[in-house]
C-alpha cells in the first residue's frame, strides 16, 4: 500500500472515530439514567448502614438520580451479597461489604458466589477502630489483669457480634497472644445485644467499634483496656494500645462498595470518584469525624488489594484457632 493510500485510510479512520466519539461520550454520560439500588447486608442502624446512607445521600445529589439503600441481612451477609453478585452488571446494583465478606471466604465451606471473581471492588469507605472493653466490676483494667486471671483459672468470657465476626477473631488473636486458650467465646446476633450483656456484666469483656463504645467508656459504664490499633488512636489518644501492653492485636470494622463483576470500567471509575468526593463533602466528613470513623477513600485497585490482604489475614486466624461456622 502506497503512502497516499495509507494516509487516506488513516484519515477515514480518524474521521469515523471523530464521528463516533460524541456518541460514545453520550453513552457513558447517560449513566445513571434511573435509580441505583445499594444493598446493605446488615440490619439498619449499625455503622456500615450509617456510612452507606451518608454516602448514598451525597452521591444521589451529584449523580442526579435516586440512590435507594436496601437493608437485606441474613446468613452472615451472604444473602445480600449473593443477590447483588447475581444482578445484571448494568451499573444499577451495588452492595456494601465489611470484614465478614473476607472472613466468609475461608469460614464458609460453600458460598453461592466466588468472592474473588463474581464481584469487583468500587471503593473502600470507612473504618471503625476496635476497643477491648470490660465491665468495671470485672476487676480487669489491663491486659496483664486478663492474663493473670486466665492463668489463675478464674472464669473469663468474651462476647462477639457472632461466630466468625471480626470481634470473634480479635478475641481469638488475644487468646493466642496471651497463651490463654481457656477464655470462653460467647457469640451474639449482632453488636447491640452483646454490648447490652457486657453493660450488664454477663460477660467479662468484648472487642467492639469505638464509635458505639465511646459514650459508655466516657460515662464510666465500661472500662477500656486498650485499642486494637497499631498506634494510639486519634479518636482516643489517652487509651493505650493492646500492643503497648504486650498483646499485638489489631482489629477493626471496615466497609466498602462492590459491584457485580461485569459492570463496565467507566461506571466503576465514575462511581469511585463520586464516593471519594462524597467522603470529602463537609457534611459527610464531619459526621464521620464525630462518629469516630476514619475516611478510607482510594482507588478500586487499592480496595481490591485490601480485600485480598484481609482474606489472607483472616484465613490465618481462622485456621490457627480452628474456627468453624457452627
PyMOL commands that set and color helices and strands:
alter all, ss='L'
color gray80, all
select helices_A, chain A and resi 3-29+47-63+75-85+99-107+136-138+143-151+166-178+191-199+210-219+243-245+265-280+282-291+300-321
alter helices_A, ss='H'
color red, helices_A
select strands_A, chain A and resi 36-40+67-71+93-98+119-135+157-160+184-187+205-209+222-227+252-260+293-295
alter strands_A, ss='S'
color yellow, strands_A
deselect
rebuild
show_as cartoon
